[in-house]
Amino acid sequence: MQKIIKVKIKNVYGNNLCYPLTYAKELETLTGNKTLTARNVEALKGLGFSFEQELTRKV
């Protein structure tokens, strides 16, 4: 079974922030933040997680 974390990338004041959509509460408890840093993403990939970005459309 592959563990997939769906994320949404938002640009806030010129910074791209990675918001988890799945396992959000668990990841917030582990990291202490609502967003994931590049270091968090690399550590989770090392533990066998993969990431899938949700695409948003501008209307």
PQR file of N, CA, C, O and H, with PARSE charges and radii, in Angstrom:
ATOM      1  N   MET A   1       0.839  -1.189   0.000 -0.4000 1.5000
ATOM      2  CA  MET A   1       0.000   0.000   0.000 -0.0000 2.0000
ATOM      3  C   MET A   1       0.879   1.246   0.000  0.5500 1.7000
ATOM      4  O   MET A   1       1.752   1.405   0.853 -0.5500 1.4000
ATOM      5  N   GLN A   2       0.637   2.119  -0.961 -0.4000 1.5000
ATOM      6  CA  GLN A   2       1.424   3.340  -1.057 -0.0000 2.0000
ATOM      7  C   GLN A   2       0.712   4.460  -0.302  0.5500 1.7000
ATOM      8  O   GLN A   2      -0.499   4.639  -0.427 -0.5500 1.4000
ATOM      9  H   GLN A   2      -0.072   1.989  -1.654  0.4000 1.0000
ATOM     10  N   LYS A   3       1.476   5.201   0.474 -0.4000 1.5000
ATOM     11  CA  LYS A   3       0.927   6.306   1.248 -0.0000 2.0000
ATOM     12  C   LYS A   3       1.075   7.587   0.435  0.5500 1.7000
ATOM     13  O   LYS A   3       2.187   8.032   0.150 -0.5500 1.4000
ATOM     14  H   LYS A   3       2.460   5.056   0.576  0.4000 1.0000
ATOM     15  N   ILE A   4      -0.056   8.167   0.069 -0.4000 1.5000
ATOM     16  CA  ILE A   4      -0.041   9.379  -0.749 -0.0000 2.0000
ATOM     17  C   ILE A   4      -0.594  10.538   0.069  0.5500 1.7000
ATOM     18  O   ILE A   4      -1.658  10.433   0.680 -0.5500 1.4000
ATOM     19  H   ILE A   4      -0.959   7.805   0.301  0.4000 1.0000
ATOM     20  N   ILE A   5       0.139  11.636   0.071 -0.4000 1.5000
ATOM     21  CA  ILE A   5      -0.298  12.855   0.736 -0.0000 2.0000
ATOM     22  C   ILE A   5      -0.652  13.852  -0.357  0.5500 1.7000
ATOM     23  O   ILE A   5       0.201  14.231  -1.159 -0.5500 1.4000
ATOM     24  H   ILE A   5       1.003  11.721  -0.425  0.4000 1.0000
ATOM     25  N   LYS A   6      -1.907  14.274  -0.386 -0.4000 1.5000
ATOM     26  CA  LYS A   6      -2.326  15.284  -1.355 -0.0000 2.0000
ATOM     27  C   LYS A   6      -2.043  16.658  -0.757  0.5500 1.7000
ATOM     28  O   LYS A   6      -2.336  16.912   0.411 -0.5500 1.4000
ATOM     29  H   LYS A   6      -2.599  13.967   0.267  0.4000 1.0000
ATOM     30  N   VAL A   7      -1.470  17.539  -1.570 -0.4000 1.5000
ATOM     31  CA  VAL A   7      -1.116  18.875  -1.094 -0.0000 2.0000
ATOM     32  C   VAL A   7      -1.631  19.935  -2.059  0.5500 1.7000
ATOM     33  O   VAL A   7      -1.900  19.666  -3.230 -0.5500 1.4000
ATOM     34  H   VAL A   7      -1.231  17.333  -2.519  0.4000 1.0000
ATOM     35  N   LYS A   8      -1.758  21.139  -1.532 -0.4000 1.5000
ATOM     36  CA  LYS A   8      -2.136  22.305  -2.322 -0.0000 2.0000
ATOM     37  C   LYS A   8      -1.039  23.337  -2.140  0.5500 1.7000
ATOM     38  O   LYS A   8      -0.668  23.654  -1.010 -0.5500 1.4000
ATOM     39  H   LYS A   8      -1.539  21.357  -0.580  0.4000 1.0000
ATOM     40  N   ILE A   9      -0.517  23.863  -3.239 -0.4000 1.5000
ATOM     41  CA  ILE A   9       0.528  24.882  -3.194 -0.0000 2.0000
ATOM     42  C   ILE A   9      -0.138  26.244  -3.357  0.5500 1.7000
ATOM     43  O   ILE A   9      -0.841  26.492  -4.336 -0.5500 1.4000
ATOM     44  H   ILE A   9      -0.819  23.605  -4.156  0.4000 1.0000
ATOM     45  N   LYS A  10       0.096  27.127  -2.376 -0.4000 1.5000
ATOM     46  CA  LYS A  10      -0.447  28.484  -2.442 -0.0000 2.0000
ATOM     47  C   LYS A  10       0.699  29.477  -2.387  0.5500 1.7000
ATOM     48  O   LYS A  10       1.665  29.292  -1.648 -0.5500 1.4000
ATOM     49  H   LYS A  10       0.668  26.925  -1.580  0.4000 1.0000
ATOM     50  N   ASN A  11       0.578  30.536  -3.180 -0.4000 1.5000
ATOM     51  CA  ASN A  11       1.571  31.597  -3.158 -0.0000 2.0000
ATOM     52  C   ASN A  11       1.065  32.682  -2.213  0.5500 1.7000
ATOM     53  O   ASN A  11       0.046  33.322  -2.471 -0.5500 1.4000
ATOM     54  H   ASN A  11      -0.207  30.686  -3.780  0.4000 1.0000
ATOM     55  N   VAL A  12       1.795  32.877  -1.111 -0.4000 1.5000
ATOM     56  CA  VAL A  12       1.429  33.867  -0.104 -0.0000 2.0000
ATOM     57  C   VAL A  12       2.583  34.848   0.038  0.5500 1.7000
ATOM     58  O   VAL A  12       3.673  34.480   0.476 -0.5500 1.4000
ATOM     59  H   VAL A  12       2.623  32.357  -0.901  0.4000 1.0000
ATOM     60  N   TYR A  13       2.336  36.092  -0.336 -0.4000 1.5000
ATOM     61  CA  TYR A  13       3.359  37.144  -0.269 -0.0000 2.0000
ATOM     62  C   TYR A  13       4.664  36.720  -0.948  0.5500 1.7000
ATOM     63  O   TYR A  13       5.753  36.980  -0.436 -0.5500 1.4000
ATOM     64  H   TYR A  13       1.451  36.390  -0.692  0.4000 1.0000
ATOM     65  N   GLY A  14       4.542  36.067  -2.101 -0.4000 1.5000
ATOM     66  CA  GLY A  14       5.719  35.667  -2.871 -0.0000 2.0000
ATOM     67  C   GLY A  14       6.364  34.368  -2.431  0.5500 1.7000
ATOM     68  O   GLY A  14       7.372  33.960  -3.007 -0.5500 1.4000
ATOM     69  H   GLY A  14       3.658  35.855  -2.517  0.4000 1.0000
ATOM     70  N   ASN A  15       5.808  33.710  -1.426 -0.4000 1.5000
ATOM     71  CA  ASN A  15       6.345  32.431  -0.949 -0.0000 2.0000
ATOM     72  C   ASN A  15       5.380  31.310  -1.317  0.5500 1.7000
ATOM     73  O   ASN A  15       4.179  31.415  -1.065 -0.5500 1.4000
ATOM     74  H   ASN A  15       4.988  34.041  -0.958  0.4000 1.0000
ATOM     75  N   ASN A  16       5.898  30.240  -1.912 -0.4000 1.5000
ATOM     76  CA  ASN A  16       5.073  29.073  -2.204 -0.0000 2.0000
ATOM     77  C   ASN A  16       4.986  28.211  -0.955  0.5500 1.7000
ATOM     78  O   ASN A  16       5.995  27.703  -0.466 -0.5500 1.4000
ATOM     79  H   ASN A  16       6.873  30.155  -2.117  0.4000 1.0000
ATOM     80  N   LEU A  17       3.763  28.052  -0.442 -0.4000 1.5000
ATOM     81  CA  LEU A  17       3.538  27.267   0.765 -0.0000 2.0000
ATOM     82  C   LEU A  17       2.806  25.983   0.413  0.5500 1.7000
ATOM     83  O   LEU A  17       1.914  25.980  -0.435 -0.5500 1.4000
ATOM     84  H   LEU A  17       2.944  28.466  -0.840  0.4000 1.0000
ATOM     85  N   CYS A  18       3.183  24.901   1.065 -0.4000 1.5000
ATOM     86  CA  CYS A  18       2.644  23.570   0.798 -0.0000 2.0000
ATOM     87  C   CYS A  18       1.675  23.186   1.920  0.5500 1.7000
ATOM     88  O   CYS A  18       2.093  22.905   3.043 -0.5500 1.4000
ATOM     89  H   CYS A  18       3.907  24.903   1.755  0.4000 1.0000
ATOM     90  N   TYR A  19       0.384  23.177   1.604 -0.4000 1.5000
ATOM     91  CA  TYR A  19      -0.649  22.831   2.573 -0.0000 2.0000
ATOM     92  C   TYR A  19      -1.100  21.389   2.344  0.5500 1.7000
ATOM     93  O   TYR A  19      -1.560  21.066   1.249 -0.5500 1.4000
ATOM     94  H   TYR A  19       0.044  23.405   0.692  0.4000 1.0000
ATOM     95  N   PRO A  20      -0.983  20.519   3.343 -0.5600 1.5000
ATOM     96  CA  PRO A  20      -1.461  19.144   3.171  0.2800 2.0000
ATOM     97  C   PRO A  20      -2.984  19.095   3.196  0.5500 1.7000
ATOM     98  O   PRO A  20      -3.617  19.765   4.013 -0.5500 1.4000
ATOM     99  N   LEU A  21      -3.566  18.310   2.310 -0.4000 1.5000
ATOM    100  CA  LEU A  21      -5.012  18.126   2.273 -0.0000 2.0000
ATOM    101  C   LEU A  21      -5.415  16.809   2.930  0.5500 1.7000
ATOM    102  O   LEU A  21      -6.516  16.692   3.468 -0.5500 1.4000
ATOM    103  H   LEU A  21      -3.052  17.766   1.647  0.4000 1.0000
ATOM    104  N   THR A  22      -4.529  15.823   2.886 -0.4000 1.5000
ATOM    105  CA  THR A  22      -4.777  14.562   3.580 -0.0000 2.0000
ATOM    106  C   THR A  22      -3.806  14.470   4.749  0.5500 1.7000
ATOM    107  O   THR A  22      -2.687  14.979   4.674 -0.5500 1.4000
ATOM    108  H   THR A  22      -3.635  15.918   2.448  0.4000 1.0000
ATOM    109  N   TYR A  23      -4.222  13.835   5.802 -0.4000 1.5000
ATOM    110  CA  TYR A  23      -3.428  13.703   7.027 -0.0000 2.0000
ATOM    111  C   TYR A  23      -3.054  15.073   7.611  0.5500 1.7000
ATOM    112  O   TYR A  23      -2.011  15.206   8.250 -0.5500 1.4000
ATOM    113  H   TYR A  23      -5.130  13.422   5.862  0.4000 1.0000
ATOM    114  N   ALA A  24      -3.898  16.086   7.397 -0.4000 1.5000
ATOM    115  CA  ALA A  24      -3.555  17.456   7.799 -0.0000 2.0000
ATOM    116  C   ALA A  24      -3.339  17.574   9.304  0.5500 1.7000
ATOM    117  O   ALA A  24      -2.333  18.141   9.732 -0.5500 1.4000
ATOM    118  H   ALA A  24      -4.746  15.978   6.878  0.4000 1.0000
ATOM    119  N   LYS A  25      -4.242  17.060  10.104 -0.4000 1.5000
ATOM    120  CA  LYS A  25      -4.103  17.175  11.566 -0.0000 2.0000
ATOM    121  C   LYS A  25      -2.889  16.412  12.070  0.5500 1.7000
ATOM    122  O   LYS A  25      -2.158  16.901  12.932 -0.5500 1.4000
ATOM    123  H   LYS A  25      -5.059  16.600   9.756  0.4000 1.0000
ATOM    124  N   GLU A  26      -2.672  15.217  11.537 -0.4000 1.5000
ATOM    125  CA  GLU A  26      -1.536  14.412  11.964 -0.0000 2.0000
ATOM    126  C   GLU A  26      -0.214  15.090  11.614  0.5500 1.7000
ATOM    127  O   GLU A  26       0.719  15.102  12.418 -0.5500 1.4000
ATOM    128  H   GLU A  26      -3.265  14.820  10.837  0.4000 1.0000
ATOM    129  N   LEU A  27      -0.141  15.656  10.405 -0.4000 1.5000
ATOM    130  CA  LEU A  27       1.089  16.331   9.984 -0.0000 2.0000
ATOM    131  C   LEU A  27       1.307  17.621  10.769  0.5500 1.7000
ATOM    132  O   LEU A  27       2.447  17.981  11.061 -0.5500 1.4000
ATOM    133  H   LEU A  27      -0.898  15.646   9.752  0.4000 1.0000
ATOM    134  N   GLU A  28       0.228  18.318  11.112 -0.4000 1.5000
ATOM    135  CA  GLU A  28       0.363  19.525  11.934 -0.0000 2.0000
ATOM    136  C   GLU A  28       0.880  19.165  13.322  0.5500 1.7000
ATOM    137  O   GLU A  28       1.690  19.895  13.893 -0.5500 1.4000
ATOM    138  H   GLU A  28      -0.698  18.025  10.874  0.4000 1.0000
ATOM    139  N   THR A  29       0.416  18.050  13.861 -0.4000 1.5000
ATOM    140  CA  THR A  29       0.899  17.595  15.162 -0.0000 2.0000
ATOM    141  C   THR A  29       2.381  17.247  15.097  0.5500 1.7000
ATOM    142  O   THR A  29       3.135  17.593  16.007 -0.5500 1.4000
ATOM    143  H   THR A  29      -0.242  17.457  13.397  0.4000 1.0000
ATOM    144  N   LEU A  30       2.805  16.572  14.043 -0.4000 1.5000
ATOM    145  CA  LEU A  30       4.211  16.180  13.903 -0.0000 2.0000
ATOM    146  C   LEU A  30       5.139  17.363  13.669  0.5500 1.7000
ATOM    147  O   LEU A  30       6.209  17.445  14.273 -0.5500 1.4000
ATOM    148  H   LEU A  30       2.192  16.291  13.304  0.4000 1.0000
ATOM    149  N   THR A  31       4.731  18.287  12.787 -0.4000 1.5000
ATOM    150  CA  THR A  31       5.627  19.374  12.391 -0.0000 2.0000
ATOM    151  C   THR A  31       5.453  20.632  13.226  0.5500 1.7000
ATOM    152  O   THR A  31       6.374  21.442  13.325 -0.5500 1.4000
ATOM    153  H   THR A  31       3.862  18.220  12.296  0.4000 1.0000
ATOM    154  N   GLY A  32       4.292  20.802  13.822 -0.4000 1.5000
ATOM    155  CA  GLY A  32       4.016  22.023  14.574 -0.0000 2.0000
ATOM    156  C   GLY A  32       3.588  23.176  13.685  0.5500 1.7000
ATOM    157  O   GLY A  32       3.459  24.303  14.162 -0.5500 1.4000
ATOM    158  H   GLY A  32       3.543  20.143  13.741  0.4000 1.0000
ATOM    159  N   ASN A  33       3.365  22.916  12.397 -0.4000 1.5000
ATOM    160  CA  ASN A  33       2.962  23.949  11.435 -0.0000 2.0000
ATOM    161  C   ASN A  33       1.818  23.444  10.572  0.5500 1.7000
ATOM    162  O   ASN A  33       1.628  22.238  10.419 -0.5500 1.4000
ATOM    163  H   ASN A  33       3.470  22.000  12.010  0.4000 1.0000
ATOM    164  N   LYS A  34       1.058  24.378  10.009 -0.4000 1.5000
ATOM    165  CA  LYS A  34      -0.002  24.003   9.077 -0.0000 2.0000
ATOM    166  C   LYS A  34       0.548  23.733   7.685  0.5500 1.7000
ATOM    167  O   LYS A  34      -0.113  23.090   6.869 -0.5500 1.4000
ATOM    168  H   LYS A  34       1.212  25.358  10.134  0.4000 1.0000
ATOM    169  N   THR A  35       1.757  24.222   7.410 -0.4000 1.5000
ATOM    170  CA  THR A  35       2.376  24.013   6.102 -0.0000 2.0000
ATOM    171  C   THR A  35       3.575  23.084   6.241  0.5500 1.7000
ATOM    172  O   THR A  35       4.139  22.925   7.324 -0.5500 1.4000
ATOM    173  H   THR A  35       2.293  24.744   8.073  0.4000 1.0000
ATOM    174  N   LEU A  36       3.951  22.476   5.121 -0.4000 1.5000
ATOM    175  CA  LEU A  36       5.114  21.594   5.101 -0.0000 2.0000
ATOM    176  C   LEU A  36       6.293  22.319   4.470  0.5500 1.7000
ATOM    177  O   LEU A  36       6.148  22.978   3.440 -0.5500 1.4000
ATOM    178  H   LEU A  36       3.493  22.605   4.241  0.4000 1.0000
ATOM    179  N   THR A  37       7.444  22.195   5.082 -0.4000 1.5000
ATOM    180  CA  THR A  37       8.661  22.764   4.514 -0.0000 2.0000
ATOM    181  C   THR A  37       9.296  21.741   3.573  0.5500 1.7000
ATOM    182  O   THR A  37       8.897  20.577   3.546 -0.5500 1.4000
ATOM    183  H   THR A  37       7.562  21.659   5.919  0.4000 1.0000
ATOM    184  N   ALA A  38      10.277  22.186   2.813 -0.4000 1.5000
ATOM    185  CA  ALA A  38      11.000  21.267   1.924 -0.0000 2.0000
ATOM    186  C   ALA A  38      11.658  20.164   2.739  0.5500 1.7000
ATOM    187  O   ALA A  38      11.714  19.015   2.301 -0.5500 1.4000
ATOM    188  H   ALA A  38      10.600  23.132   2.836  0.4000 1.0000
ATOM    189  N   ARG A  39      12.152  20.504   3.907 -0.4000 1.5000
ATOM    190  CA  ARG A  39      12.781  19.511   4.789 -0.0000 2.0000
ATOM    191  C   ARG A  39      11.753  18.476   5.258  0.5500 1.7000
ATOM    192  O   ARG A  39      12.055  17.284   5.317 -0.5500 1.4000
ATOM    193  H   ARG A  39      12.107  21.437   4.262  0.4000 1.0000
ATOM    194  N   ASN A  40      10.535  18.931   5.594 -0.4000 1.5000
ATOM    195  CA  ASN A  40       9.469  18.008   5.991 -0.0000 2.0000
ATOM    196  C   ASN A  40       9.128  17.051   4.853  0.5500 1.7000
ATOM    197  O   ASN A  40       8.969  15.850   5.069 -0.5500 1.4000
ATOM    198  H   ASN A  40      10.289  19.899   5.546  0.4000 1.0000
ATOM    199  N   VAL A  41       9.015  17.592   3.641 -0.4000 1.5000
ATOM    200  CA  VAL A  41       8.665  16.778   2.476 -0.0000 2.0000
ATOM    201  C   VAL A  41       9.734  15.717   2.229  0.5500 1.7000
ATOM    202  O   VAL A  41       9.407  14.556   1.984 -0.5500 1.4000
ATOM    203  H   VAL A  41       9.144  18.568   3.466  0.4000 1.0000
ATOM    204  N   GLU A  42      10.992  16.099   2.291 -0.4000 1.5000
ATOM    205  CA  GLU A  42      12.084  15.135   2.071 -0.0000 2.0000
ATOM    206  C   GLU A  42      12.082  14.046   3.140  0.5500 1.7000
ATOM    207  O   GLU A  42      12.307  12.876   2.828 -0.5500 1.4000
ATOM    208  H   GLU A  42      11.258  17.042   2.490  0.4000 1.0000
ATOM    209  N   ALA A  43      11.832  14.413   4.392 -0.4000 1.5000
ATOM    210  CA  ALA A  43      11.791  13.421   5.471 -0.0000 2.0000
ATOM    211  C   ALA A  43      10.635  12.447   5.265  0.5500 1.7000
ATOM    212  O   ALA A  43      10.795  11.244   5.469 -0.5500 1.4000
ATOM    213  H   ALA A  43      11.649  15.362   4.646  0.4000 1.0000
ATOM    214  N   LEU A  44       9.480  12.955   4.865 -0.4000 1.5000
ATOM    215  CA  LEU A  44       8.327  12.091   4.627 -0.0000 2.0000
ATOM    216  C   LEU A  44       8.549  11.176   3.426  0.5500 1.7000
ATOM    217  O   LEU A  44       8.120  10.022   3.438 -0.5500 1.4000
ATOM    218  H   LEU A  44       9.350  13.932   4.699  0.4000 1.0000
ATOM    219  N   LYS A  45       9.215  11.682   2.392 -0.4000 1.5000
ATOM    220  CA  LYS A  45       9.556  10.831   1.243 -0.0000 2.0000
ATOM    221  C   LYS A  45      10.485   9.704   1.680  0.5500 1.7000
ATOM    222  O   LYS A  45      10.361   8.578   1.199 -0.5500 1.4000
ATOM    223  H   LYS A  45       9.564  12.619   2.382  0.4000 1.0000
ATOM    224  N   GLY A  46      11.408   9.996   2.583 -0.4000 1.5000
ATOM    225  CA  GLY A  46      12.311   8.981   3.110 -0.0000 2.0000
ATOM    226  C   GLY A  46      11.582   7.903   3.892  0.5500 1.7000
ATOM    227  O   GLY A  46      12.058   6.773   3.994 -0.5500 1.4000
ATOM    228  H   GLY A  46      11.508  10.911   2.974  0.4000 1.0000
ATOM    229  N   LEU A  47      10.420   8.252   4.449 -0.4000 1.5000
ATOM    230  CA  LEU A  47       9.607   7.290   5.195 -0.0000 2.0000
ATOM    231  C   LEU A  47       8.636   6.518   4.302  0.5500 1.7000
ATOM    232  O   LEU A  47       7.865   5.690   4.787 -0.5500 1.4000
ATOM    233  H   LEU A  47      10.032   9.170   4.367  0.4000 1.0000
ATOM    234  N   GLY A  48       8.677   6.793   2.993 -0.4000 1.5000
ATOM    235  CA  GLY A  48       7.844   6.034   2.068 -0.0000 2.0000
ATOM    236  C   GLY A  48       6.588   6.740   1.594  0.5500 1.7000
ATOM    237  O   GLY A  48       5.776   6.133   0.897 -0.5500 1.4000
ATOM    238  H   GLY A  48       9.303   7.466   2.599  0.4000 1.0000
ATOM    239  N   PHE A  49       6.405   7.994   1.946 -0.4000 1.5000
ATOM    240  CA  PHE A  49       5.250   8.743   1.480 -0.0000 2.0000
ATOM    241  C   PHE A  49       5.549   9.330   0.110  0.5500 1.7000
ATOM    242  O   PHE A  49       6.699   9.625  -0.213 -0.5500 1.4000
ATOM    243  H   PHE A  49       7.065   8.487   2.512  0.4000 1.0000
ATOM    244  N   SER A  50       4.505   9.498  -0.690 -0.4000 1.5000
ATOM    245  CA  SER A  50       4.646  10.216  -1.953 -0.0000 2.0000
ATOM    246  C   SER A  50       3.640  11.362  -1.937  0.5500 1.7000
ATOM    247  O   SER A  50       2.688  11.357  -1.156 -0.5500 1.4000
ATOM    248  H   SER A  50       3.570   9.259  -0.427  0.4000 1.0000
ATOM    249  N   PHE A  51       3.859  12.332  -2.798 -0.4000 1.5000
ATOM    250  CA  PHE A  51       3.042  13.538  -2.791 -0.0000 2.0000
ATOM    251  C   PHE A  51       2.342  13.714  -4.122  0.5500 1.7000
ATOM    252  O   PHE A  51       2.888  13.400  -5.180 -0.5500 1.4000
ATOM    253  H   PHE A  51       4.632  12.336  -3.432  0.4000 1.0000
ATOM    254  N   GLU A  52       1.120  14.222  -4.049 -0.4000 1.5000
ATOM    255  CA  GLU A  52       0.316  14.492  -5.232 -0.0000 2.0000
ATOM    256  C   GLU A  52      -0.237  15.904  -5.073  0.5500 1.7000
ATOM    257  O   GLU A  52      -0.887  16.214  -4.075 -0.5500 1.4000
ATOM    258  H   GLU A  52       0.677  14.477  -3.189  0.4000 1.0000
ATOM    259  N   GLN A  53       0.024  16.757  -6.061 -0.4000 1.5000
ATOM    260  CA  GLN A  53      -0.411  18.144  -5.975 -0.0000 2.0000
ATOM    261  C   GLN A  53      -1.806  18.303  -6.549  0.5500 1.7000
ATOM    262  O   GLN A  53      -2.096  17.817  -7.643 -0.5500 1.4000
ATOM    263  H   GLN A  53       0.552  16.505  -6.872  0.4000 1.0000
ATOM    264  N   GLU A  54      -2.673  18.987  -5.806 -0.4000 1.5000
ATOM    265  CA  GLU A  54      -4.002  19.307  -6.306 -0.0000 2.0000
ATOM    266  C   GLU A  54      -3.875  20.518  -7.218  0.5500 1.7000
ATOM    267  O   GLU A  54      -3.292  21.534  -6.841 -0.5500 1.4000
ATOM    268  H   GLU A  54      -2.438  19.382  -4.918  0.4000 1.0000
ATOM    269  N   LEU A  55      -4.417  20.399  -8.400 -0.4000 1.5000
ATOM    270  CA  LEU A  55      -4.361  21.502  -9.349 -0.0000 2.0000
ATOM    271  C   LEU A  55      -5.590  22.376  -9.174  0.5500 1.7000
ATOM    272  O   LEU A  55      -6.711  21.878  -9.073 -0.5500 1.4000
ATOM    273  H   LEU A  55      -4.890  19.573  -8.706  0.4000 1.0000
ATOM    274  N   THR A  56      -5.370  23.673  -9.140 -0.4000 1.5000
ATOM    275  CA  THR A  56      -6.486  24.600  -9.002 -0.0000 2.0000
ATOM    276  C   THR A  56      -6.633  25.390 -10.288  0.5500 1.7000
ATOM    277  O   THR A  56      -5.651  25.725 -10.949 -0.5500 1.4000
ATOM    278  H   THR A  56      -4.459  24.078  -9.223  0.4000 1.0000
ATOM    279  N   ARG A  57      -7.861  25.678 -10.623 -0.4000 1.5000
ATOM    280  CA  ARG A  57      -8.133  26.461 -11.824 -0.0000 2.0000
ATOM    281  C   ARG A  57      -8.607  27.838 -11.405  0.5500 1.7000
ATOM    282  O   ARG A  57      -9.410  27.980 -10.482 -0.5500 1.4000
ATOM    283  H   ARG A  57      -8.660  25.406 -10.086  0.4000 1.0000
ATOM    284  N   LYS A  58      -8.103  28.848 -12.092 -0.4000 1.5000
ATOM    285  CA  LYS A  58      -8.581  30.206 -11.851 -0.0000 2.0000
ATOM    286  C   LYS A  58      -9.735  30.468 -12.798  0.5500 1.7000
ATOM    287  O   LYS A  58      -9.659  30.174 -13.991 -0.5500 1.4000
ATOM    288  H   LYS A  58      -7.451  28.732 -12.841  0.4000 1.0000
ATOM    289  N   VAL A  59     -10.793  31.019 -12.257 -0.4000 1.5000
ATOM    290  CA  VAL A  59     -11.999  31.279 -13.056 -0.0000 2.0000
ATOM    291  C   VAL A  59     -11.970  32.690 -13.571  0.5500 1.7000
ATOM    292  O   VAL A  59     -12.893  33.112 -14.267 -0.5500 1.4000
ATOM    293  H   VAL A  59     -10.855  31.258 -11.288  0.4000 1.0000
TER
END
